[in-house]
Amino acid sequence: MSFSEIPDSPSDVGGVPQAGHVHAARACDTPPAPRVVTTGRKNSTSQPHYVGVDLETGEPVELLANSRGYEVTRHMVPVEPAREGIALIDALAFSIVPPDEQSYAWVMQEMSAFIEVGTVEHRKGLFGFRFSARFGDGAGVIAWGGESQRGRVYFSLMGKGCSMVTRWAELAAWLEQHRATIKRTDLAYDDFQGQLISIAWAIQQYQSDGFNAGGRKPIHACYGDWLDGDASAKGRTLGIGNRASGKYARIYEKGKQLGEACSPWTRIEVEWRAEDRFIPYDILTRPSHYLAGSYPCLSFLSEEQSVIKTVTKAAQIAFDAACDNAKQHCGKLINLMMQVMQGDYAAVVDKLIRPGIPTRIDPYSYHVKRDPAMLDWELRGGVA
């Protein structure tokens, strides 16, 4: 981790330097009102004692005394968004020590109050844990066991699992009650029309320091079909930052990724990991504040966001792409089958049908199974 100089004595520090300044905080600085929620820390009544700014991520850092000397902890800084509801939670992982020496079964039982766990498929070890399991048809994973873990259980939800959760405030309260440690959180914003967020916008913001929150321009990387520029049919991704630092942004052409060659739909995701960083429970109840505060260029966000709307749009694009793919690969066969079976549609369908949902639509299967009509072409007028 690279950060502004830490004074030898914690008593020599004051407020948090403003973004863009690379220096240690001074005793003469006027301390700003703390804006980071500290709920869940060992001493939750005390405010963070900032000593400088991490030059890689732009986050204020706190110096904490421990048995080995001092420990530096990054903090996430929320800001007031232009309007609530601009961000959705796209990934969540936490670790927890179940009470009374219970293990993963207790965690699964507790989490069933927030998501539909469904089938549980046991697998080999994961992330240093001896055992793991996949649940909810890919909604998430759970890992446990191993002497070095000392009873900890790891629980992770990715996009599909997060879309199932509707009571985020209650889940945050549960995590706080059981002193769970949030290990990862991803927040996302979708611009279906590409009016506020686009690859061109992201490039311009990067070049004009819109992603520079700590005094040093973050590194970047380009992935996907960049040679064709805006004419790209498969989509482009711009990565901002270093994943080793635990803060990373992705801006990508979501609609094209899903198979709609001319889609303007662009998504920005910001990923935080608990790499010397405290991720507050508050991020689950105020995701808009934390996304708006992640980089200077995101403070403008103002459009309403809806998880169901996002899932519906993605599922529809994936469904259309799957239909086009099936037409290319099976259209001629179906045409021949119709002739062989003398126009009997039911007989053709009965011959070809298989149980299950196509792989590209599986991430949205939880919602599609409950409302297949969301994919109906005739009902699409209400979805942007």
N, C-alpha and C positions, 0 to 999 in steps of 0.2 A: 504494500500500500504506500502511495506517495501523498504526502500532505504538507501543509505549511508548517513551519518550524514550531515544535512543541517546547514551551518554556521549561526550564529545569524544575520550577516549583509551581504546583497548581495554583498557588495564591497569586501568581503573577498574571493570570489570564483574566480576560473580561468577556466582551460580547463576541458574536460571530461575525467575521469579516463578510462583507457583501460579495456576492458572486462576481468573479472576475479579478478580485484582488488576491494576490498570493503573498500572504504574510501571516505572522502569528497574531492572535488577538492580544490586545494590550490592556493593562489595568485601567488606562484612562478612557478606553472605549466605553460607550454607553450601552449596557446590556439590553438587547431587545427583549420584548416579551416572548417567552418560550412558546414555540408553535408546534412542538413535537409531543405527542401523547406518550406518556411513560407508563401507562397501565401495564401491569404484568411484570415489571422489574422487581428485583428483590426489595428495593426501597421505592415504592411507587409514589410516595408523597414528595420525594425530592425532585427538583428539576434538573435536566441535563446540564453539566458544567462544560460548556464548549471551550475548546482551546485552539481551534483553527479550522481549516477547510481542507478536505481531501482533494488534491489537485486532479485526480482521475475522474471522480464522480461529481464533484461540486457539493458534496454533502458535508455538513458540520460534523466535527469529531469531538468526542468526549473522552476525557482521561479518567480512568477508574483505577483506584488502588486495589491490589490483590496480594496474595501471599508471595507472588513472584516479582512484585514491583508495581508496574503500571500496565494497564490494558487499554488500548485505544478502540473505541466503538464508534462506527458511523451511525448517523441518524438520518432518517427520511424527513423531509420538510414539506408539509402540505401547505397549499395556498387556497384562498377562497376562489372557487371556479365561478365563471360567469353565470352558470346555472347548474343546479344539482342534476345528476343523472347522465352525465356525459360519458362515463366510463363503465365498463363491465369487467368483472373478475373472470379471468381466463385460465388461471392456474392457482392452486393453493396446496402447499405441503407443510406439514407440521410434525413435530415429534412430541411424545407425551409419555409419562410414566404412569400407567394405570394404578389405581389405589389397591391396597391389600394384595399386592403381588399378582394381580390379574394380568392377562396378556391381551393378545390381539382380539380375542373373542369379545372382550368387554368393549374395546374400541369400536368394533364393527356393530355391536348392539347399540351403542350410544349414537353412532353416526347414522344408523337407520332411521333416526328421528328427523334427519335433515335431507337424506337422499334415498333413492331406491337402490339398495345394495344389489339385489338380484343374485345371479349365480356367482359363486366364488371358485376360482380355479387356482389351486395351489401350485406353486412353482419353486424353483431353486432360490438360493439366497440372493440378496440385492442390497447394494449400498453398504456393505459390511455387515448386514444382518444375515442370520443363518437361514431364515425362512422368508418367503414372500407369497403373496397371492394377488391375482388380478380379479377385480369384481365389476359388476354392473356392465358386462359386455364392453369393457374398455373404458369405463368411467374413471377408474383409478386403480391404484395399487396400495397394498399395505405390506409392511415388512417388520419382522420381529425376531427375537432370539439371538443368541451369541453372548458369551460371557462378558465381552468388552462393552456391550451395550447397556449392561446394568438395568435390565428391565424396560428399557425404552422401546416404544413402538413408533414406527414411521408411517404416516398416512398421507397419500397424495391424490389430488383431484386435478385432472387436466380439463381441457375445454368442455368435453362432453359431460363430465361429472359436475363441473361448475354450473353448467346450464340447467342442471336438475335442482340446484339449491334455490329456494325462494325466501328462506328466513335467515338471511345473512346476519342480522343483528343478534338473533338467538344463538347462532353458531359462534359468533364472536364472544358472546357472554359465556358460552360453554367452554371455549378455549381458555378464557381468562379464569374461570372458576377452577379449572383443573391445571392451571399453570403450564399450559402447553407452550412450546416454542415454535413460532412460525419460521419455517426454513426457506420458503419461497412463495412469492406472490407475483403473478403477472396481471397487469391491467391493460385493457385495450379500448381503442376508440375506432369506430367504423364510419367512414364517409362514403355512403353508397353512390353518390354522384361525383365524387372526386373534386368537389368544389373547394373545400378547406384543406384537405390533406391529399397529397399526390406525390409521386416520385419527384417531379420537377420542383414542387414546394420543398420537399425534404432536402434536395441538393442545394437549393438556394439558401435554406436555413443553415445547413452545415457550413456553407462557404461564408456566410455572414455571422457566424458564431452563435446561431440560435440554439445549438446544442452544447454550447460552452458555458457550463455553470460554475466552473471552479478555477478559471484562470488558465487552463490548458486545453487546447482543441483535442477532443477525443479522437481516437483512431476510427477508421471506417473500413467497411468491406462491401463489395458488390457481388450479388449472387443472381443467377438466373439469366434471362435472355436480354442482355444489355446491348448487343450489337445492332438490333433493330430499333432501338430507342422507343419512342411512343407507339410505334407500329408493332411492337412485340405482342405476340399472341399468347405466349406462355407466362409472361409476367416477370417483373424484376423485384429484387429485394435489396434494400440498403440497410446494412447493420451499423449501428453507432455504439462505440464503446468497447470495452474489454470484458468479456464474460468472467475472466478471472477476478475482476474487481467486484463482481456481484451485482452490477447494474448494467443493463444492456437494452438497447432499443432496436426494434425492427420496424421498418416501414416497407410494406409490400403490397403488390397489386392482388388483392384477395380474390376478386372476381375472376381474373385471368387464371390464377392458381387453381381455382375450382373448375375451370373448363370453359368459361365464357370469354372468347377471344377479344371481344370489344368492350368488355365491362370496365367502367370507370371506378368501380368499388376499390377503395384503398383503405388499408388498416394500419394503425400504428400500435405496437405493443411495447410496453416497458416491463422488463423482468428484473426483479430484485431477489437476491439470495442472501442468506444470513452469513455472509463472509465478513466477519468482524463488524456486523451490522445488526442493529436492533430493528426488527419489523414489528410495529405495534398492531394490536388487535383492531385498532381504530381504522386500519386500512380496509377492513371488510365492510365497514358501515359508511365510510366516506371515501370510496375509491376515486370519485371525481376530484377531490381535493389533492390527493397524492399524485394522480396522473397530471393534473394541471401544474403541480409544483415540481415535477420531475426535470423539466427543462424549460428555459425561458420561452422557447418558441411554442410551448403548449399552453401557456397561460390564457390564451384567447378562446379556448374551446367553449362552445356555448350551445350546441345542438343537443336535443334530447336523445337519449340512447335507450334501447329496449333489447333485452336479451332475446325475447321471443321473436322480435322482428329480425334480429341478426341471424338467428337459427333458421327462420323461415326463408330468408333470402339465400343463405348458403345452401340449404337443402334444395331449393328450387333450381339453382344453378347446377348443382351436382346432379339432380334428377334429369334436367335437360341434356347435360353432357352424357349421362349414361344412356339416355334414349338415342341420342345421335350415334354413340358408339355401337349400340345394339343394332341400329339400322344399317350401319356400315358393314358389320360383321355377319348379321343374320337376316338382313332384309330380303336378299335373294332366296334364301332357304325358305323363309316364311311365304314368300310369293309362290314358290313351287309347292309347298305344303298345302296352300289354299286350293291350288289346282288339283292336287292329288286327292284331297278330302272334299272336293266339290263345293268349296265355299263355306265349309262348316267351321266358323270361327272358334266355337267352343272346343271342337276336336283338336284344332291347331294349338290353342292355348293349353289344353289339357296335356298335350304331347310335350310342350316346352316348359311348362311352369316348374319351378323349384322353390322350396321353402327358403326363407331368409331375406335379407336386404343386401343390395349391392355394396361392395366395400367402400366405394366413394361416398355413399350416403349413410354408412354406418355411424359416423360421428354424430349424426342428427337423429338417429333411430329412436331415441327415447321420446322425442316429440312427434316424430312422424308416425310411430305406432299408435299414439293417442289421437292424432288428427291427420290421417292420410290425405284429407281434402286440402291441406295446406300446399300440396304439390299440384293441385288441379289447375290447369291453364285457365279455365273459365272463371276462377275465383281470385285471380292475381291482381285485380285492379286496386285492392286495398293495401298492397305492399309495395313500398318504393323500390 
